[in-house]
Amino acid sequence: MEHITGVIDGYIWSIPLVALALCAGLYFSVRMGFPQIRRFKDMMHYLIKGSDSKEGISSFQGFAMALGGRIGVGNIAGVATAICFGGPGAIFWMWMIAFIGAGSAFAESSLAQVYKSKLNGEYRGGPAYYIEKGLGSPVFAIIFAVVAVIANGFTGPTIQAFNIADATKNAFGWNPAIVGVVVAVLFALVVFGGMKRIGKFAEYIVPVMAIAYIIIALVVMFVNYDQIGKMFGLIFSCAFNMNAFYGAVFGNAIMWGVKRGIYSNEAGMGSGAHAAAAAEVSHPAKQGLAQAFSVYVDTLLVCTATAIMILSTGMYNVTAPSGKFMVENLPGVSEGVGYTQAAIDSFIPGLGSAFIAIAVFFFAFTTLLSFAFYTDANVSYIVKNMKDEKKRRMVVNVILGILTVIILFGSMRTAGTAWNFADIGVGLMAWTNFIAIVLLSPKVFAIYKDYERQRKLGLDPVFEPEDCGITNADLWDDIVTEKYSDLRDAKWKAEGKTKAADKEA
């Protein structure tokens, strides 16, 4: 099974996908003038401003839900895997895909807001919705929805469940099967409570665990302060093939850095767009900026925290393309959470295994909850034409039930098989979504231009689709009329004055 899934993974995650991810992120970033830099203040502002409604969650809850999906085992086990197969230079390429990938995150999240729908009284949206409404291609939309259900409902949960079981086994010696049952039961209790319960759970848990994890990393960095300069020197020299010793893995550094970076921060993959669509905001660009910031938090903070712990303590192995070890500082330890556990144990024996086991549980569990929401959104899209609402909900619940069983299945897989399954799902989603957002890029630029125009007028931006030449976004007429009529009136007044001034000039 591991060999077969590995071959499939290799075909999907080939050089064309890596090039597509890098070029798409750079394309959006350059065309919009790098909003991830210029609008950094706005990113922070929209995280804390705004509240939820009966139809949607707050901007911060949407951010936390997406961040819950982004911060997972990719931040702990994924970073270790990137170092193992790509060397220290892979970390630089994770940073790069995060920085330019913020442009892709803005694009997909803004589009998700524009073309969202209301199902059973709650906002739903994502790539399938904007592919159908924006590109006018229901067939392409169904393809994405099916791929998303496979990735989030079937292949993705395996690596999350495996790493929870593996981390607790390393730390406490617990039976993976029993851990799988417990996690599956807890998962079911939360997800069958609906979007609101998932959003509330993510809102409280994700920030706490992320901050605690970063604090531990800073402590490790302080203890090993004399290694910090060497560590960053090693990262940059390997990233640009200036270190002869790691020359054999230079190509892998780029491949594994981008691959694990996308798996971790999900920029352009389409998953975060589902959470973005559920948020209550007055303009799509607001949630686009908030979601772009979540990419920074995921990679530039949490992934970097893991890299600091592993590299500054020297607790890692590096495997050459031939399969032989170039560096073997941890004999017998497979790539994954064991590297990070060993790093923390190196200065406080016994703390690493327990702390990382707890961190992996919360990070992976919130990711599983996000997977459930993404699966729900796409199954709901696939069966949206079923007239009987109860039957539609029953189909969604059956798929979520299968996802619950897969959590148990995943807890007993091997590391290689679990990662291959996860990468296949992520790769398929990335291919379809990157193509979609590039085709829809003119609409993305129009949305951002409209946001910038209103900000220059000193307004709190409000979205009216016709201003951007966008059709099939009728829900926004109701949203603005019911909730943001004051912002719309202020916009009309300011635009009237501007037009009058232009005529006089």
C-alpha positions in Angstrom: 0.0 0.0 0.0 2.8 2.4 0.9 4.6 1.8 -2.4 1.4 2.3 -4.5 0.3 5.4 -2.8 3.9 6.8 -3.0 3.9 6.4 -6.8 0.6 8.2 -7.1 1.8 10.9 -4.8 4.9 11.3 -6.9 2.9 11.9 -10.1 0.6 14.4 -8.5 3.3 16.3 -6.6 5.5 16.8 -9.7 7.5 19.9 -10.7 4.4 21.4 -12.6 2.3 21.6 -9.4 5.2 23.2 -7.4 5.7 25.7 -10.3 2.0 26.4 -10.4 1.8 27.1 -6.7 4.8 29.5 -6.7 3.7 31.3 -9.9 0.1 31.7 -8.9 1.0 33.2 -5.5 3.5 35.5 -7.1 1.0 36.5 -9.9 -1.7 37.5 -7.4 0.8 39.2 -5.1 2.5 41.3 -7.8 -0.8 42.3 -9.6 -2.3 43.5 -6.3 0.8 45.3 -5.1 1.6 42.8 -2.3 -1.4 43.5 0.0 0.2 41.0 2.4 2.7 43.8 3.2 0.8 47.1 2.4 -2.4 46.0 4.2 -0.8 44.2 7.1 -2.5 46.6 9.5 -5.9 45.8 7.9 -5.3 42.1 8.3 -4.9 42.5 12.0 -7.9 44.9 12.3 -10.3 42.5 10.6 -9.4 39.7 12.9 -10.9 41.3 15.9 -13.6 43.5 14.4 -17.0 42.2 13.6 -19.4 39.7 15.2 -21.2 36.6 14.1 -24.9 36.4 13.0 -27.5 33.7 12.8 -26.3 33.0 9.3 -22.6 33.2 9.7 -19.6 33.1 12.1 -17.5 36.1 13.1 -14.4 37.1 11.0 -12.2 35.9 13.9 -14.1 32.6 14.2 -13.6 32.1 10.4 -9.9 32.9 10.8 -9.7 30.5 13.8 -11.5 27.8 11.9 -9.3 28.1 8.9 -6.2 28.4 11.2 -7.4 25.3 12.9 -7.3 23.5 9.6 -3.9 25.0 8.8 -2.3 24.4 12.1 -2.0 20.7 12.4 0.5 17.9 12.1 2.0 19.7 9.1 3.4 22.2 11.6 5.1 19.6 13.7 5.5 16.3 11.8 5.4 18.0 8.4 8.3 20.4 9.2 10.3 17.4 10.4 9.5 15.5 7.2 10.6 18.4 5.1 13.9 18.6 6.9 14.4 14.8 6.6 13.9 14.7 2.9 14.8 18.2 1.8 17.4 19.2 4.4 17.5 22.5 6.4 17.0 24.5 3.2 13.4 23.2 2.9 12.5 25.6 5.7 13.3 28.7 3.5 11.0 27.4 0.8 8.2 26.9 3.3 8.6 30.6 4.2 8.6 31.6 0.5 5.4 29.7 -0.3 3.8 31.3 2.8 4.7 34.8 1.9 3.7 34.7 -1.8 0.9 32.1 -1.0 -0.8 34.8 1.1 -1.8 36.3 -2.3 -3.5 33.0 -3.3 -5.2 32.8 0.1 -6.6 36.3 -0.4 -7.9 35.3 -3.8 -9.7 32.1 -2.9 -11.1 33.6 0.3 -12.5 36.7 -1.4 -14.0 34.7 -4.1 -15.6 32.4 -1.5 -17.2 35.4 0.1 -18.5 36.8 -3.2 -20.2 33.6 -4.4 -21.4 32.2 -1.1 -24.9 30.8 -0.7 -27.3 30.3 2.2 -28.1 26.6 3.0 -30.4 25.7 5.9 -30.1 29.2 7.2 -26.3 29.3 7.3 -23.6 30.6 4.9 -21.9 28.0 2.8 -19.3 28.5 0.1 -15.9 27.5 -1.3 -14.3 26.7 -4.6 -17.1 24.5 -5.9 -19.5 27.5 -5.5 -17.2 30.1 -7.1 -16.3 27.7 -9.9 -20.0 27.2 -10.8 -21.1 30.9 -10.4 -17.9 32.6 -11.4 -16.7 30.4 -14.2 -20.1 29.1 -15.2 -18.8 25.5 -15.1 -21.0 23.2 -13.0 -19.0 20.1 -14.2 -15.7 21.6 -13.1 -17.4 22.6 -9.8 -18.6 19.0 -9.2 -15.1 17.7 -9.9 -13.7 20.0 -7.2 -16.4 19.1 -4.7 -15.8 15.4 -5.2 -12.0 15.9 -4.9 -12.5 18.0 -1.7 -14.7 15.3 -0.1 -12.0 12.7 -0.9 -9.3 14.9 0.5 -11.1 16.2 3.6 -13.4 13.2 4.3 -11.2 10.2 3.4 -7.5 10.8 2.8 -6.8 13.9 5.0 -8.0 12.5 8.3 -5.6 9.6 8.2 -2.4 11.6 8.9 -4.0 13.7 11.6 -5.3 10.5 13.4 -2.0 8.7 12.9 0.1 11.4 14.5 -2.3 11.8 17.5 -1.9 8.0 18.1 1.8 8.0 17.4 2.5 11.0 19.7 0.5 9.6 22.6 2.1 6.2 22.1 5.6 7.8 22.2 4.7 9.9 25.3 2.5 7.6 27.3 2.6 4.2 25.7 -1.1 4.3 24.9 -2.6 1.8 22.5 -3.3 3.5 19.1 -6.6 1.7 18.6 -7.9 2.9 21.9 -6.7 6.4 21.2 -8.4 6.3 17.8 -11.7 5.3 19.4 -11.6 8.2 21.9 -10.7 10.7 19.3 -13.4 9.5 17.0 -16.0 9.8 19.8 -14.9 13.3 20.7 -14.9 14.3 17.1 -18.5 13.1 16.6 -19.7 15.0 19.7 -18.4 18.3 18.2 -19.1 18.0 14.5 -22.7 16.9 14.8 -23.4 20.1 16.7 -23.0 22.1 13.4 -20.9 24.9 12.1 -21.4 27.1 15.2 -20.1 24.6 17.6 -17.0 24.0 15.4 -16.4 27.7 15.2 -16.7 28.2 18.9 -14.3 25.3 19.7 -11.7 26.6 17.2 -12.1 30.2 18.5 -11.0 29.2 22.1 -8.6 26.3 21.5 -6.5 27.3 18.5 -5.0 30.6 19.8 -4.2 29.1 23.2 -2.3 26.2 21.7 -0.5 28.2 19.1 0.8 30.7 21.7 1.8 27.9 24.1 3.7 26.2 21.3 5.5 29.4 20.2 6.5 30.1 23.9 8.1 26.7 24.2 10.0 27.3 21.0 11.3 30.6 22.3 12.5 28.9 25.5 14.4 26.3 23.3 15.8 29.1 21.2 17.0 31.0 24.4 18.6 27.8 25.8 20.4 27.2 22.5 21.0 30.9 21.6 24.6 30.2 20.5 23.2 27.9 17.7 20.7 30.4 16.3 23.2 32.2 13.9 24.5 28.8 12.6 21.0 27.5 12.2 19.8 30.4 10.0 23.1 30.3 8.1 22.5 26.6 7.4 18.9 27.2 6.2 19.9 29.9 3.7 23.0 28.2 2.4 21.1 25.0 1.8 18.2 26.8 0.2 20.4 28.4 -2.5 22.7 25.3 -3.0 25.7 27.0 -1.4 26.3 24.2 1.0 28.2 21.4 -0.8 27.4 18.8 1.9 23.6 19.2 1.2 24.0 19.7 -2.5 22.4 16.2 -3.2 19.1 17.3 -1.7 18.9 20.9 -3.2 16.1 20.0 -5.6 14.3 18.1 -2.8 14.6 21.2 -0.6 12.4 23.2 -3.0 10.1 20.3 -3.7 9.6 19.3 0.0 9.5 22.9 1.2 6.7 23.9 -1.2 4.9 20.5 -0.7 4.9 20.6 3.1 4.4 24.4 3.1 1.1 24.0 1.1 0.1 21.1 3.2 0.6 23.1 6.3 -0.7 26.6 5.4 -3.2 25.4 2.6 -2.7 28.7 0.7 -4.3 28.1 -2.7 -5.5 24.6 -1.9 -9.1 25.8 -1.5 -9.8 24.4 2.0 -9.5 27.7 3.9 -12.0 29.3 1.4 -14.8 27.2 3.0 -14.3 28.8 6.4 -13.9 32.2 4.8 -17.3 31.9 3.1 -19.0 31.3 6.4 -17.9 34.6 7.9 -20.1 37.7 8.3 -18.3 40.7 6.8 -19.4 43.7 4.8 -16.8 43.3 2.0 -15.2 40.0 0.6 -11.7 41.6 0.7 -11.9 42.0 4.5 -12.1 38.2 5.0 -9.5 37.7 2.2 -7.0 39.8 4.2 -7.9 38.0 7.5 -7.3 34.6 5.9 -4.1 35.8 4.3 -2.9 36.6 7.8 -3.6 33.0 8.9 -1.1 31.8 6.4 1.6 34.0 8.2 0.6 32.6 11.6 0.7 29.1 10.4 4.1 29.1 8.6 6.1 32.1 9.7 5.3 31.5 13.4 4.2 27.9 14.1 6.3 26.1 11.5 9.3 28.3 12.2 8.9 27.5 15.9 9.2 23.8 15.0 12.2 24.4 12.8 14.0 26.4 15.5 13.5 23.6 18.0 14.7 20.8 15.7 17.6 22.6 14.0 19.0 24.4 17.0 19.2 21.2 19.0 20.4 19.1 16.1 17.6 16.5 16.6 17.0 15.4 13.1 18.0 13.1 10.3 18.5 13.9 6.6 17.9 11.3 3.9 19.6 11.4 0.5 17.7 10.6 -2.7 19.4 7.2 -2.6 17.7 6.4 0.6 20.8 6.5 2.7 21.2 8.9 5.7 23.3 12.0 5.0 22.8 13.0 8.7 21.6 10.6 11.3 21.5 12.3 14.7 18.4 10.3 15.8 19.1 6.6 14.9 15.9 4.6 14.8 13.5 7.6 14.9 11.3 8.0 11.9 10.6 11.4 10.4 7.7 13.1 12.2 6.8 14.2 15.7 9.7 12.2 17.2 12.1 14.9 16.0 10.3 17.7 17.9 9.8 15.5 21.0 13.5 14.8 21.0 14.4 18.5 20.6 12.4 19.5 23.7 13.6 16.5 25.7 17.2 17.5 25.0 16.9 20.4 27.5 14.1 19.2 29.7 14.0 15.4 29.7 10.5 14.0 29.7 8.8 17.3 28.8 9.0 17.0 25.0 7.1 13.8 24.6 4.2 14.8 26.8 4.0 18.4 25.6 4.2 17.5 21.9 1.6 14.7 22.4 -0.8 17.3 23.9 0.0 19.9 21.1 -0.4 17.3 18.4 -3.8 16.3 19.8 -5.2 19.8 19.8 -3.7 20.9 16.5 -4.7 17.7 14.8 -8.1 17.6 16.4 -9.0 21.2 15.3 -7.8 20.2 11.8 -10.2 17.2 11.9 -13.0 19.6 12.8 -12.1 21.9 9.9 -12.0 18.9 7.6 -15.6 18.0 8.8 -16.8 21.5 7.9 -15.1 21.4 4.5 -16.6 18.0 3.8 -20.0 19.2 4.9 -19.8 22.2 2.6 -18.9 20.1 -0.5 -21.3 17.3 0.2 -24.0 19.9 0.6 -23.0 21.4 -2.8 -23.1 18.0 -4.5 -26.6 17.2 -3.2 -28.0 20.8 -3.3 -30.6 19.8 -5.9 -32.2 17.2 -3.8 -35.7 18.6 -2.9 -36.0 16.8 0.4 -34.0 18.8 3.0 -34.0 15.8 5.5 -32.5 13.5 2.8 -29.9 16.1 2.0 -28.9 16.3 5.7 -28.9 12.6 6.0 -26.4 12.2 3.1 -24.1 14.8 4.8 -24.4 13.0 8.1 -23.6 9.6 6.5 -20.4 11.1 5.0 -19.4 12.6 8.3 -20.0 9.3 9.9 -17.6 7.6 7.4 -15.1 10.4 8.3 -15.4 9.4 11.9 -14.7 5.8 11.1 -11.6 6.8 9.0 -10.2 8.6 12.0 -10.1 5.2 13.7 -8.6 3.6 10.6 -5.9 6.3 10.3 -4.7 5.9 13.9 -3.4 2.4 13.0 -1.6 3.2 9.7 2.1 3.5 9.1 3.7 7.0 8.8 4.5 6.6 5.1 1.1 5.4 4.0 -0.7 8.0 6.1 1.4 10.9 4.6 0.9 9.5 1.1 -2.9 9.4 1.5 -2.9 13.0 2.8 -0.6 14.3 0.1 -2.7 12.7 -2.7 -5.8 14.5 -1.4 -4.1 17.8 -1.0 -2.4 17.6 -4.4 -5.7 16.9 -6.2 -7.4 19.9 -4.4 -4.4 22.2 -5.2 -4.4 21.3 -8.9 -8.1 22.1 -9.3 -8.3 25.2 -7.1 -5.2 26.9 -8.5 -6.5 26.5 -12.0 -9.9 27.9 -10.9 -8.5 31.0 -9.1 -6.1 31.9 -11.9 -9.0 31.8 -14.4 -11.0 33.9 -12.0 -8.2 36.4 -11.3 -9.8 39.3 -13.1 -12.6 39.2 -10.6 -10.1 39.0 -7.7 -8.4 42.1 -9.0 -11.7 43.9 -9.4 -12.7 43.0 -5.8 -9.4 44.3 -4.4 -9.5 47.4 -6.5 -13.0 48.2 -5.2 -11.8 47.7 -1.6 -8.8 50.0 -2.2 -11.0 52.6 -3.8 -13.3 52.8 -0.8 -10.5 52.8 1.7 -9.0 55.8 -0.1 -12.3 57.6 0.2 -12.1 57.0 4.0 -14.9 54.5 4.0 -15.6 51.2 5.8 -15.8 49.2 2.6 -19.1 47.6 1.7 -19.6 45.2 -1.3 -22.0 45.8 -4.2 -21.3 43.2 -7.0 -22.2 45.5 -9.8 -19.4 47.9 -8.9 -17.0 45.1 -9.8 -18.9 43.9 -12.8 -19.7 40.7 -11.0 -22.9 38.7 -11.6 -24.4 35.6 -9.9 -23.7 37.1 -6.4 -27.4 38.0 -5.6 -27.1 37.1 -2.0 -25.0 40.2 -1.4 -28.0 42.5 -2.3 -29.9 41.0 0.6 -26.9 41.0 3.0 -26.1 44.7 2.3 -29.7 45.8 2.5 -30.4 43.9 5.8 -27.1 44.5 7.6 -24.9 47.2 6.0 -27.4 49.7 4.6 -25.6 52.5 6.7 -22.3 51.6 5.1 -23.8 51.5 1.7 -25.5 54.9 2.2 -22.2 56.4 3.3 -20.5 55.0 0.2 -23.2 56.4 -2.1 -22.8 59.8 -0.5 -19.0 59.8 -0.8 -19.2 58.6 -4.4 -21.7 61.3 -5.2 -19.4 63.9 -3.9 -16.5 62.5 -5.8 -18.4 62.4 -9.1 -19.6 66.0 -8.5 -16.0 67.1 -7.9 -14.8 65.3 -11.0 -17.4 67.1 -13.1 -16.4 70.5 -11.8 -12.8 69.7 -12.5 
